[in-house]
């Protein structure tokens, strides 16, 4: 949990390495979560990308999560 909070702090500063680490850590799980609900692979890919775009937008407008990165991402998904 502490590592996730530190990663989230770095992401809030728009640290590219932190953003890539978050994407790499959560992409597969988010993709799987969405694919269990949606049958079309292209739509699954689009929606998975949308989750990460919303996260980036939330970071930019300062509305990103403070301490629940995983919950926030899955909530968007």
PyMOL Python script that loads the backbone (N, CA, C, O; Angstrom):
from pymol import cmd

cmd.read_pdbstr("""\
ATOM      1  N   UNK A   1       0.830  -1.205   0.000  1.00  0.00           N
ATOM      2  CA  UNK A   1       0.000   0.000   0.000  1.00  0.00           C
ATOM      3  C   UNK A   1       0.866   1.257   0.000  1.00  0.00           C
ATOM      4  O   UNK A   1       0.586   2.214  -0.722  1.00  0.00           O
ATOM      5  N   UNK A   2       1.912   1.244   0.811  1.00  0.00           N
ATOM      6  CA  UNK A   2       2.789   2.412   0.876  1.00  0.00           C
ATOM      7  C   UNK A   2       3.436   2.684  -0.481  1.00  0.00           C
ATOM      8  O   UNK A   2       3.549   3.835  -0.902  1.00  0.00           O
ATOM      9  N   UNK A   3       3.859   1.617  -1.160  1.00  0.00           N
ATOM     10  CA  UNK A   3       4.454   1.785  -2.488  1.00  0.00           C
ATOM     11  C   UNK A   3       3.458   2.399  -3.461  1.00  0.00           C
ATOM     12  O   UNK A   3       3.823   3.238  -4.284  1.00  0.00           O
ATOM     13  N   UNK A   4       2.191   1.977  -3.367  1.00  0.00           N
ATOM     14  CA  UNK A   4       1.165   2.530  -4.251  1.00  0.00           C
ATOM     15  C   UNK A   4       0.965   4.016  -3.972  1.00  0.00           C
ATOM     16  O   UNK A   4       0.780   4.797  -4.906  1.00  0.00           O
ATOM     17  N   UNK A   5       0.999   4.418  -2.708  1.00  0.00           N
ATOM     18  CA  UNK A   5       0.837   5.830  -2.363  1.00  0.00           C
ATOM     19  C   UNK A   5       2.001   6.658  -2.896  1.00  0.00           C
ATOM     20  O   UNK A   5       1.801   7.765  -3.395  1.00  0.00           O
ATOM     21  N   UNK A   6       3.206   6.127  -2.791  1.00  0.00           N
ATOM     22  CA  UNK A   6       4.368   6.841  -3.324  1.00  0.00           C
ATOM     23  C   UNK A   6       4.283   6.937  -4.846  1.00  0.00           C
ATOM     24  O   UNK A   6       4.616   7.969  -5.428  1.00  0.00           O
ATOM     25  N   UNK A   7       3.843   5.872  -5.474  1.00  0.00           N
ATOM     26  CA  UNK A   7       3.666   5.872  -6.925  1.00  0.00           C
ATOM     27  C   UNK A   7       2.612   6.892  -7.333  1.00  0.00           C
ATOM     28  O   UNK A   7       2.779   7.603  -8.324  1.00  0.00           O
ATOM     29  N   UNK A   8       1.551   6.959  -6.586  1.00  0.00           N
ATOM     30  CA  UNK A   8       0.480   7.915  -6.864  1.00  0.00           C
ATOM     31  C   UNK A   8       0.971   9.351  -6.689  1.00  0.00           C
ATOM     32  O   UNK A   8       0.606  10.225  -7.475  1.00  0.00           O
ATOM     33  N   UNK A   9       1.786   9.604  -5.680  1.00  0.00           N
ATOM     34  CA  UNK A   9       2.372  10.936  -5.496  1.00  0.00           C
ATOM     35  C   UNK A   9       3.221  11.327  -6.700  1.00  0.00           C
ATOM     36  O   UNK A   9       3.147  12.458  -7.181  1.00  0.00           O
ATOM     37  N   UNK A  10       4.013  10.400  -7.176  1.00  0.00           N
ATOM     38  CA  UNK A  10       4.835  10.669  -8.358  1.00  0.00           C
ATOM     39  C   UNK A  10       3.965  10.904  -9.589  1.00  0.00           C
ATOM     40  O   UNK A  10       4.264  11.774 -10.407  1.00  0.00           O
ATOM     41  N   UNK A  11       2.898  10.138  -9.720  1.00  0.00           N
ATOM     42  CA  UNK A  11       1.989  10.314 -10.858  1.00  0.00           C
ATOM     43  C   UNK A  11       1.331  11.683 -10.807  1.00  0.00           C
ATOM     44  O   UNK A  11       1.137  12.319 -11.843  1.00  0.00           O
ATOM     45  N   UNK A  12       0.983  12.145  -9.599  1.00  0.00           N
ATOM     46  CA  UNK A  12       0.368  13.469  -9.484  1.00  0.00           C
ATOM     47  C   UNK A  12       1.300  14.572  -9.990  1.00  0.00           C
ATOM     48  O   UNK A  12       0.850  15.626 -10.439  1.00  0.00           O
ATOM     49  N   UNK A  13       2.603  14.307  -9.907  1.00  0.00           N
ATOM     50  CA  UNK A  13       3.591  15.248 -10.441  1.00  0.00           C
ATOM     51  C   UNK A  13       3.825  15.004 -11.936  1.00  0.00           C
ATOM     52  O   UNK A  13       4.725  15.596 -12.531  1.00  0.00           O
ATOM     53  N   UNK A  14       3.016  14.139 -12.534  1.00  0.00           N
ATOM     54  CA  UNK A  14       3.086  13.774 -13.952  1.00  0.00           C
ATOM     55  C   UNK A  14       4.447  13.185 -14.329  1.00  0.00           C
ATOM     56  O   UNK A  14       4.968  13.432 -15.416  1.00  0.00           O
ATOM     57  N   UNK A  15       5.001  12.411 -13.416  1.00  0.00           N
ATOM     58  CA  UNK A  15       6.253  11.687 -13.649  1.00  0.00           C
ATOM     59  C   UNK A  15       5.980  10.571 -14.666  1.00  0.00           C
ATOM     60  O   UNK A  15       5.208   9.651 -14.397  1.00  0.00           O
ATOM     61  N   UNK A  16       6.615  10.664 -15.821  1.00  0.00           N
ATOM     62  CA  UNK A  16       6.366   9.691 -16.895  1.00  0.00           C
ATOM     63  C   UNK A  16       6.671   8.257 -16.484  1.00  0.00           C
ATOM     64  O   UNK A  16       5.955   7.336 -16.876  1.00  0.00           O
ATOM     65  N   UNK A  17       7.719   8.059 -15.703  1.00  0.00           N
ATOM     66  CA  UNK A  17       8.052   6.705 -15.248  1.00  0.00           C
ATOM     67  C   UNK A  17       6.955   6.151 -14.348  1.00  0.00           C
ATOM     68  O   UNK A  17       6.607   4.974 -14.442  1.00  0.00           O
ATOM     69  N   UNK A  18       6.413   6.991 -13.482  1.00  0.00           N
ATOM     70  CA  UNK A  18       5.326   6.559 -12.596  1.00  0.00           C
ATOM     71  C   UNK A  18       4.073   6.233 -13.402  1.00  0.00           C
ATOM     72  O   UNK A  18       3.392   5.246 -13.126  1.00  0.00           O
ATOM     73  N   UNK A  19       3.774   7.053 -14.385  1.00  0.00           N
ATOM     74  CA  UNK A  19       2.598   6.804 -15.222  1.00  0.00           C
ATOM     75  C   UNK A  19       2.745   5.492 -15.987  1.00  0.00           C
ATOM     76  O   UNK A  19       1.789   4.725 -16.100  1.00  0.00           O
ATOM     77  N   UNK A  20       3.930   5.236 -16.507  1.00  0.00           N
ATOM     78  CA  UNK A  20       4.173   3.976 -17.218  1.00  0.00           C
ATOM     79  C   UNK A  20       4.073   2.792 -16.265  1.00  0.00           C
ATOM     80  O   UNK A  20       3.538   1.743 -16.625  1.00  0.00           O
ATOM     81  N   UNK A  21       4.584   2.958 -15.055  1.00  0.00           N
ATOM     82  CA  UNK A  21       4.516   1.879 -14.067  1.00  0.00           C
ATOM     83  C   UNK A  21       3.070   1.556 -13.699  1.00  0.00           C
ATOM     84  O   UNK A  21       2.705   0.388 -13.569  1.00  0.00           O
ATOM     85  N   UNK A  22       2.251   2.588 -13.532  1.00  0.00           N
ATOM     86  CA  UNK A  22       0.830   2.383 -13.230  1.00  0.00           C
ATOM     87  C   UNK A  22       0.148   1.671 -14.396  1.00  0.00           C
ATOM     88  O   UNK A  22      -0.595   0.711 -14.192  1.00  0.00           O
ATOM     89  N   UNK A  23       0.396   2.132 -15.590  1.00  0.00           N
ATOM     90  CA  UNK A  23      -0.196   1.509 -16.775  1.00  0.00           C
ATOM     91  C   UNK A  23       0.200   0.040 -16.857  1.00  0.00           C
ATOM     92  O   UNK A  23      -0.647  -0.828 -17.067  1.00  0.00           O
ATOM     93  N   UNK A  24       1.480  -0.232 -16.693  1.00  0.00           N
ATOM     94  CA  UNK A  24       1.967  -1.615 -16.774  1.00  0.00           C
ATOM     95  C   UNK A  24       1.410  -2.486 -15.654  1.00  0.00           C
ATOM     96  O   UNK A  24       1.131  -3.667 -15.863  1.00  0.00           O
ATOM     97  N   UNK A  25       1.251  -1.912 -14.481  1.00  0.00           N
ATOM     98  CA  UNK A  25       0.775  -2.686 -13.331  1.00  0.00           C
ATOM     99  C   UNK A  25      -0.711  -3.019 -13.418  1.00  0.00           C
ATOM    100  O   UNK A  25      -1.131  -4.080 -12.956  1.00  0.00           O
ATOM    101  N   UNK A  26      -1.506  -2.132 -14.000  1.00  0.00           N
ATOM    102  CA  UNK A  26      -2.960  -2.295 -13.952  1.00  0.00           C
ATOM    103  C   UNK A  26      -3.624  -2.617 -15.287  1.00  0.00           C
ATOM    104  O   UNK A  26      -4.791  -3.007 -15.306  1.00  0.00           O
ATOM    105  N   UNK A  27      -2.917  -2.465 -16.395  1.00  0.00           N
ATOM    106  CA  UNK A  27      -3.556  -2.639 -17.699  1.00  0.00           C
ATOM    107  C   UNK A  27      -4.215  -4.011 -17.844  1.00  0.00           C
ATOM    108  O   UNK A  27      -5.387  -4.098 -18.210  1.00  0.00           O
ATOM    109  N   UNK A  28      -3.485  -5.060 -17.565  1.00  0.00           N
ATOM    110  CA  UNK A  28      -4.014  -6.414 -17.770  1.00  0.00           C
ATOM    111  C   UNK A  28      -5.235  -6.676 -16.903  1.00  0.00           C
ATOM    112  O   UNK A  28      -6.217  -7.249 -17.374  1.00  0.00           O
ATOM    113  N   UNK A  29      -5.186  -6.265 -15.650  1.00  0.00           N
ATOM    114  CA  UNK A  29      -6.316  -6.493 -14.742  1.00  0.00           C
ATOM    115  C   UNK A  29      -7.546  -5.698 -15.175  1.00  0.00           C
ATOM    116  O   UNK A  29      -8.664  -6.212 -15.134  1.00  0.00           O
ATOM    117  N   UNK A  30      -7.345  -4.450 -15.587  1.00  0.00           N
ATOM    118  CA  UNK A  30      -8.466  -3.626 -16.050  1.00  0.00           C
ATOM    119  C   UNK A  30      -9.042  -4.230 -17.334  1.00  0.00           C
ATOM    120  O   UNK A  30     -10.260  -4.335 -17.483  1.00  0.00           O
ATOM    121  N   UNK A  31      -8.175  -4.620 -18.243  1.00  0.00           N
ATOM    122  CA  UNK A  31      -8.614  -5.234 -19.500  1.00  0.00           C
ATOM    123  C   UNK A  31      -9.448  -6.483 -19.216  1.00  0.00           C
ATOM    124  O   UNK A  31     -10.518  -6.665 -19.798  1.00  0.00           O
ATOM    125  N   UNK A  32      -8.963  -7.330 -18.334  1.00  0.00           N
ATOM    126  CA  UNK A  32      -9.682  -8.566 -17.996  1.00  0.00           C
ATOM    127  C   UNK A  32     -11.041  -8.239 -17.371  1.00  0.00           C
ATOM    128  O   UNK A  32     -12.050  -8.857 -17.711  1.00  0.00           O
ATOM    129  N   UNK A  33     -11.060  -7.275 -16.466  1.00  0.00           N
ATOM    130  CA  UNK A  33     -12.292  -6.869 -15.795  1.00  0.00           C
ATOM    131  C   UNK A  33     -13.338  -6.413 -16.817  1.00  0.00           C
ATOM    132  O   UNK A  33     -14.500  -6.815 -16.746  1.00  0.00           O
ATOM    133  N   UNK A  34     -12.925  -5.585 -17.752  1.00  0.00           N
ATOM    134  CA  UNK A  34     -13.853  -5.087 -18.768  1.00  0.00           C
ATOM    135  C   UNK A  34     -14.271  -6.210 -19.717  1.00  0.00           C
ATOM    136  O   UNK A  34     -15.434  -6.289 -20.113  1.00  0.00           O
ATOM    137  N   UNK A  35     -13.329  -7.074 -20.081  1.00  0.00           N
ATOM    138  CA  UNK A  35     -13.653  -8.131 -21.047  1.00  0.00           C
ATOM    139  C   UNK A  35     -14.647  -9.144 -20.496  1.00  0.00           C
ATOM    140  O   UNK A  35     -15.334  -9.815 -21.266  1.00  0.00           O
ATOM    141  N   UNK A  36     -14.733  -9.263 -19.185  1.00  0.00           N
ATOM    142  CA  UNK A  36     -15.740 -10.147 -18.594  1.00  0.00           C
ATOM    143  C   UNK A  36     -17.153  -9.596 -18.768  1.00  0.00           C
ATOM    144  O   UNK A  36     -18.132 -10.330 -18.632  1.00  0.00           O
ATOM    145  N   UNK A  37     -17.253  -8.304 -19.067  1.00  0.00           N
ATOM    146  CA  UNK A  37     -18.550  -7.653 -19.197  1.00  0.00           C
ATOM    147  C   UNK A  37     -18.903  -7.310 -20.639  1.00  0.00           C
ATOM    148  O   UNK A  37     -20.076  -7.163 -20.983  1.00  0.00           O
ATOM    149  N   UNK A  38     -17.875  -7.185 -21.480  1.00  0.00           N
ATOM    150  CA  UNK A  38     -18.062  -6.764 -22.868  1.00  0.00           C
ATOM    151  C   UNK A  38     -17.484  -7.849 -23.769  1.00  0.00           C
ATOM    152  O   UNK A  38     -16.373  -8.322 -23.527  1.00  0.00           O
ATOM    153  N   UNK A  39     -18.204  -8.243 -24.783  1.00  0.00           N
ATOM    154  CA  UNK A  39     -17.754  -9.327 -25.642  1.00  0.00           C
ATOM    155  C   UNK A  39     -16.830  -8.919 -26.774  1.00  0.00           C
ATOM    156  O   UNK A  39     -16.021  -9.729 -27.229  1.00  0.00           O
ATOM    157  N   UNK A  40     -16.930  -7.702 -27.232  1.00  0.00           N
ATOM    158  CA  UNK A  40     -16.183  -7.251 -28.401  1.00  0.00           C
ATOM    159  C   UNK A  40     -14.783  -6.777 -28.000  1.00  0.00           C
ATOM    160  O   UNK A  40     -14.648  -5.834 -27.220  1.00  0.00           O
ATOM    161  N   UNK A  41     -13.748  -7.422 -28.529  1.00  0.00           N
ATOM    162  CA  UNK A  41     -12.369  -7.117 -28.137  1.00  0.00           C
ATOM    163  C   UNK A  41     -11.978  -5.679 -28.452  1.00  0.00           C
ATOM    164  O   UNK A  41     -11.281  -5.052 -27.655  1.00  0.00           O
ATOM    165  N   UNK A  42     -12.401  -5.143 -29.576  1.00  0.00           N
ATOM    166  CA  UNK A  42     -12.056  -3.760 -29.914  1.00  0.00           C
ATOM    167  C   UNK A  42     -12.662  -2.792 -28.902  1.00  0.00           C
ATOM    168  O   UNK A  42     -12.011  -1.830 -28.493  1.00  0.00           O
ATOM    169  N   UNK A  43     -13.889  -3.041 -28.502  1.00  0.00           N
ATOM    170  CA  UNK A  43     -14.536  -2.200 -27.494  1.00  0.00           C
ATOM    171  C   UNK A  43     -13.816  -2.324 -26.157  1.00  0.00           C
ATOM    172  O   UNK A  43     -13.645  -1.333 -25.447  1.00  0.00           O
ATOM    173  N   UNK A  44     -13.398  -3.526 -25.816  1.00  0.00           N
ATOM    174  CA  UNK A  44     -12.644  -3.740 -24.574  1.00  0.00           C
ATOM    175  C   UNK A  44     -11.353  -2.925 -24.602  1.00  0.00           C
ATOM    176  O   UNK A  44     -11.013  -2.265 -23.620  1.00  0.00           O
ATOM    177  N   UNK A  45     -10.638  -2.969 -25.717  1.00  0.00           N
ATOM    178  CA  UNK A  45      -9.397  -2.197 -25.856  1.00  0.00           C
ATOM    179  C   UNK A  45      -9.672  -0.699 -25.709  1.00  0.00           C
ATOM    180  O   UNK A  45      -8.945   0.009 -25.012  1.00  0.00           O
ATOM    181  N   UNK A  46     -10.721  -0.231 -26.369  1.00  0.00           N
ATOM    182  CA  UNK A  46     -11.074   1.189 -26.305  1.00  0.00           C
ATOM    183  C   UNK A  46     -11.421   1.608 -24.884  1.00  0.00           C
ATOM    184  O   UNK A  46     -10.962   2.648 -24.411  1.00  0.00           O
ATOM    185  N   UNK A  47     -12.223   0.807 -24.206  1.00  0.00           N
ATOM    186  CA  UNK A  47     -12.636   1.149 -22.844  1.00  0.00           C
ATOM    187  C   UNK A  47     -11.472   1.085 -21.864  1.00  0.00           C
ATOM    188  O   UNK A  47     -11.388   1.894 -20.940  1.00  0.00           O
ATOM    189  N   UNK A  48     -10.586   0.134 -22.062  1.00  0.00           N
ATOM    190  CA  UNK A  48      -9.408   0.041 -21.199  1.00  0.00           C
ATOM    191  C   UNK A  48      -8.542   1.284 -21.365  1.00  0.00           C
ATOM    192  O   UNK A  48      -8.061   1.848 -20.383  1.00  0.00           O
ATOM    193  N   UNK A  49      -8.347   1.703 -22.595  1.00  0.00           N
ATOM    194  CA  UNK A  49      -7.590   2.931 -22.850  1.00  0.00           C
ATOM    195  C   UNK A  49      -8.277   4.141 -22.237  1.00  0.00           C
ATOM    196  O   UNK A  49      -7.618   5.037 -21.710  1.00  0.00           O
ATOM    197  N   UNK A  50      -9.593   4.165 -22.308  1.00  0.00           N
ATOM    198  CA  UNK A  50     -10.364   5.277 -21.744  1.00  0.00           C
ATOM    199  C   UNK A  50     -10.158   5.397 -20.239  1.00  0.00           C
ATOM    200  O   UNK A  50     -10.093   6.508 -19.714  1.00  0.00           O
ATOM    201  N   UNK A  51     -10.054   4.282 -19.546  1.00  0.00           N
ATOM    202  CA  UNK A  51      -9.806   4.312 -18.096  1.00  0.00           C
ATOM    203  C   UNK A  51      -8.514   5.074 -17.809  1.00  0.00           C
ATOM    204  O   UNK A  51      -8.476   5.929 -16.924  1.00  0.00           O
ATOM    205  N   UNK A  52      -7.462   4.763 -18.556  1.00  0.00           N
ATOM    206  CA  UNK A  52      -6.177   5.411 -18.317  1.00  0.00           C
ATOM    207  C   UNK A  52      -6.170   6.863 -18.787  1.00  0.00           C
ATOM    208  O   UNK A  52      -5.473   7.693 -18.203  1.00  0.00           O
ATOM    209  N   UNK A  53      -6.924   7.178 -19.819  1.00  0.00           N
ATOM    210  CA  UNK A  53      -7.053   8.580 -20.238  1.00  0.00           C
ATOM    211  C   UNK A  53      -7.773   9.394 -19.167  1.00  0.00           C
ATOM    212  O   UNK A  53      -7.390  10.529 -18.883  1.00  0.00           O
ATOM    213  N   UNK A  54      -8.806   8.820 -18.581  1.00  0.00           N
ATOM    214  CA  UNK A  54      -9.517   9.523 -17.506  1.00  0.00           C
ATOM    215  C   UNK A  54      -8.621   9.727 -16.298  1.00  0.00           C
ATOM    216  O   UNK A  54      -8.688  10.763 -15.636  1.00  0.00           O
ATOM    217  N   UNK A  55      -7.780   8.736 -16.009  1.00  0.00           N
ATOM    218  CA  UNK A  55      -6.835   8.882 -14.907  1.00  0.00           C
ATOM    219  C   UNK A  55      -5.871  10.032 -15.187  1.00  0.00           C
ATOM    220  O   UNK A  55      -5.626  10.859 -14.309  1.00  0.00           O
ATOM    221  N   UNK A  56      -5.329  10.091 -16.389  1.00  0.00           N
ATOM    222  CA  UNK A  56      -4.422  11.170 -16.753  1.00  0.00           C
ATOM    223  C   UNK A  56      -5.123  12.524 -16.676  1.00  0.00           C
ATOM    224  O   UNK A  56      -4.547  13.487 -16.169  1.00  0.00           O
ATOM    225  N   UNK A  57      -6.341  12.610 -17.165  1.00  0.00           N
ATOM    226  CA  UNK A  57      -7.102  13.860 -17.065  1.00  0.00           C
ATOM    227  C   UNK A  57      -7.363  14.239 -15.616  1.00  0.00           C
ATOM    228  O   UNK A  57      -7.306  15.416 -15.262  1.00  0.00           O
ATOM    229  N   UNK A  58      -7.646  13.252 -14.779  1.00  0.00           N
ATOM    230  CA  UNK A  58      -7.872  13.521 -13.354  1.00  0.00           C
ATOM    231  C   UNK A  58      -6.597  14.036 -12.697  1.00  0.00           C
ATOM    232  O   UNK A  58      -6.656  14.904 -11.826  1.00  0.00           O
ATOM    233  N   UNK A  59      -5.460  13.517 -13.103  1.00  0.00           N
ATOM    234  CA  UNK A  59      -4.189  14.023 -12.576  1.00  0.00           C
ATOM    235  C   UNK A  59      -3.988  15.477 -12.981  1.00  0.00           C
ATOM    236  O   UNK A  59      -3.562  16.303 -12.175  1.00  0.00           O
ATOM    237  N   UNK A  60      -4.293  15.776 -14.220  1.00  0.00           N
ATOM    238  CA  UNK A  60      -4.089  17.138 -14.727  1.00  0.00           C
ATOM    239  C   UNK A  60      -5.016  18.151 -14.069  1.00  0.00           C
ATOM    240  O   UNK A  60      -4.612  19.284 -13.805  1.00  0.00           O
ATOM    241  N   UNK A  61      -6.256  17.750 -13.802  1.00  0.00           N
ATOM    242  CA  UNK A  61      -7.184  18.712 -13.189  1.00  0.00           C
ATOM    243  C   UNK A  61      -7.266  18.564 -11.669  1.00  0.00           C
ATOM    244  O   UNK A  61      -8.173  19.095 -11.028  1.00  0.00           O
ATOM    245  N   UNK A  62      -6.311  17.839 -11.111  1.00  0.00           N
ATOM    246  CA  UNK A  62      -6.154  17.702  -9.650  1.00  0.00           C
ATOM    247  C   UNK A  62      -7.319  16.989  -8.969  1.00  0.00           C
ATOM    248  O   UNK A  62      -7.578  17.224  -7.789  1.00  0.00           O
ATOM    249  N   UNK A  63      -8.025  16.122  -9.694  1.00  0.00           N
ATOM    250  CA  UNK A  63      -9.120  15.365  -9.084  1.00  0.00           C
ATOM    251  C   UNK A  63      -8.789  13.875  -8.984  1.00  0.00           C
ATOM    252  O   UNK A  63      -9.674  13.041  -8.792  1.00  0.00           O
ATOM    253  N   UNK A  64      -7.507  13.558  -9.118  1.00  0.00           N
ATOM    254  CA  UNK A  64      -7.066  12.156  -9.035  1.00  0.00           C
ATOM    255  C   UNK A  64      -7.222  11.648  -7.607  1.00  0.00           C
ATOM    256  O   UNK A  64      -7.276  12.434  -6.661  1.00  0.00           O
ATOM    257  N   UNK A  65      -7.293  10.344  -7.461  1.00  0.00           N
ATOM    258  CA  UNK A  65      -7.448   9.769  -6.120  1.00  0.00           C
ATOM    259  C   UNK A  65      -6.244  10.097  -5.244  1.00  0.00           C
ATOM    260  O   UNK A  65      -5.127  10.260  -5.737  1.00  0.00           O
ATOM    261  N   UNK A  66      -6.488  10.190  -3.941  1.00  0.00           N
ATOM    262  CA  UNK A  66      -5.412  10.467  -2.990  1.00  0.00           C
ATOM    263  C   UNK A  66      -4.777   9.192  -2.460  1.00  0.00           C
ATOM    264  O   UNK A  66      -3.575   9.157  -2.197  1.00  0.00           O
ATOM    265  N   UNK A  67      -5.591   8.130  -2.299  1.00  0.00           N
ATOM    266  CA  UNK A  67      -5.039   6.937  -1.651  1.00  0.00           C
ATOM    267  C   UNK A  67      -5.657   5.627  -2.121  1.00  0.00           C
ATOM    268  O   UNK A  67      -5.426   4.590  -1.498  1.00  0.00           O
ATOM    269  N   UNK A  68      -6.423   5.640  -3.181  1.00  0.00           N
ATOM    270  CA  UNK A  68      -7.081   4.412  -3.636  1.00  0.00           C
ATOM    271  C   UNK A  68      -6.952   4.259  -5.148  1.00  0.00           C
ATOM    272  O   UNK A  68      -7.948   4.252  -5.871  1.00  0.00           O
ATOM    273  N   UNK A  69      -5.743   4.139  -5.602  1.00  0.00           N
ATOM    274  CA  UNK A  69      -5.499   4.056  -7.042  1.00  0.00           C
ATOM    275  C   UNK A  69      -6.235   2.883  -7.674  1.00  0.00           C
ATOM    276  O   UNK A  69      -6.964   3.065  -8.649  1.00  0.00           O
ATOM    277  N   UNK A  70      -6.056   1.690  -7.137  1.00  0.00           N
ATOM    278  CA  UNK A  70      -6.698   0.498  -7.696  1.00  0.00           C
ATOM    279  C   UNK A  70      -8.220   0.646  -7.690  1.00  0.00           C
ATOM    280  O   UNK A  70      -8.874   0.374  -8.697  1.00  0.00           O
ATOM    281  N   UNK A  71      -8.774   1.068  -6.582  1.00  0.00           N
ATOM    282  CA  UNK A  71     -10.218   1.249  -6.475  1.00  0.00           C
ATOM    283  C   UNK A  71     -10.732   2.296  -7.447  1.00  0.00           C
ATOM    284  O   UNK A  71     -11.794   2.130  -8.047  1.00  0.00           O
ATOM    285  N   UNK A  72      -9.978   3.370  -7.599  1.00  0.00           N
ATOM    286  CA  UNK A  72     -10.386   4.434  -8.510  1.00  0.00           C
ATOM    287  C   UNK A  72     -10.402   3.915  -9.948  1.00  0.00           C
ATOM    288  O   UNK A  72     -11.370   4.129 -10.677  1.00  0.00           O
ATOM    289  N   UNK A  73      -9.333   3.235 -10.351  1.00  0.00           N
ATOM    290  CA  UNK A  73      -9.256   2.714 -11.722  1.00  0.00           C
ATOM    291  C   UNK A  73     -10.382   1.729 -12.013  1.00  0.00           C
ATOM    292  O   UNK A  73     -11.018   1.799 -13.065  1.00  0.00           O
ATOM    293  N   UNK A  74     -10.628   0.815 -11.084  1.00  0.00           N
ATOM    294  CA  UNK A  74     -11.696  -0.162 -11.306  1.00  0.00           C
ATOM    295  C   UNK A  74     -13.069   0.500 -11.222  1.00  0.00           C
ATOM    296  O   UNK A  74     -14.011   0.049 -11.874  1.00  0.00           O
ATOM    297  N   UNK A  75     -13.191   1.549 -10.437  1.00  0.00           N
ATOM    298  CA  UNK A  75     -14.449   2.286 -10.375  1.00  0.00           C
ATOM    299  C   UNK A  75     -14.770   2.943 -11.705  1.00  0.00           C
ATOM    300  O   UNK A  75     -15.928   2.974 -12.122  1.00  0.00           O
ATOM    301  N   UNK A  76     -13.764   3.462 -12.367  1.00  0.00           N
ATOM    302  CA  UNK A  76     -13.951   4.054 -13.691  1.00  0.00           C
ATOM    303  C   UNK A  76     -14.284   2.966 -14.707  1.00  0.00           C
ATOM    304  O   UNK A  76     -15.136   3.147 -15.577  1.00  0.00           O
ATOM    305  N   UNK A  77     -13.598   1.838 -14.581  1.00  0.00           N
ATOM    306  CA  UNK A  77     -13.835   0.725 -15.520  1.00  0.00           C
ATOM    307  C   UNK A  77     -15.252   0.223 -15.387  1.00  0.00           C
ATOM    308  O   UNK A  77     -15.646  -0.708 -16.089  1.00  0.00           O
TER     309      UNK A  77
END
""", "prot")
cmd.dss("prot")
cmd.show_as("cartoon", "prot")
cmd.util.cbc("prot")
cmd.orient("prot")
